[in-house]
């Protein structure tokens, strides 16, 4: 399973977002739009991010998850839960400070049976550039290590974005 997918479900106000396969920048606009709909729902209680079947996740997707957590902390006063069973993905999450913005767990007692796939929005290059820039800026704000790691990439993305706008 190379191409990434996002499956979603909702049970009693708890939204479950499951990443399958290799989750990349191309899924970020779809994820961002879904997150907006979650926060518009008055019955929304919590979000669970399931990475148990994720084989890869790029920094743009990680930045979107960080944005989600920061938004949830502001909106609800607590952070969402993230499940990761892959040691290399968990190591990346910990190295980037995700343990400070998510409740990280290794398993879930209850399996979610009915999930639907989010249709991928065919995004223009400009939209993908914007989402990537936004995601990396969010990661940079999390801690000094991330700031150092992504500052040059953000500068390049900003220049590319300005060139595209011309």
C-alpha angles and dihedrals in degrees: 000000000000104000116072124236135187120220122190139191137168127212122176093335094314112119118208118202114188122190116208126194122338110354114203144165092282090070095050098088090049092049093045092051092049091049089053090055091050092055091048090059113095091203092059112126109161146344128230118196112203116201095164092115097035114119096179139004127187128218093258091059090044089052091053089052090050089050089051092052094047090049092049092049089053094044102040105016095241138070128254125250122253124195118205125169099167110094095212093050091046090050090053091048092051094045090054094048099253089141086071095052101035137041098241118208134172101216145013121225094210125055117219107226106182113057130151127212117243110233110241114242112230097235129199118238090250091057092049091049091051093049092047092050092047092048095050093046088054091051090049092055093055097075145335094262091057090044090057093043097051106028095095093044090051090050090053093046091050091051091048091049092051091048090052091051092055 
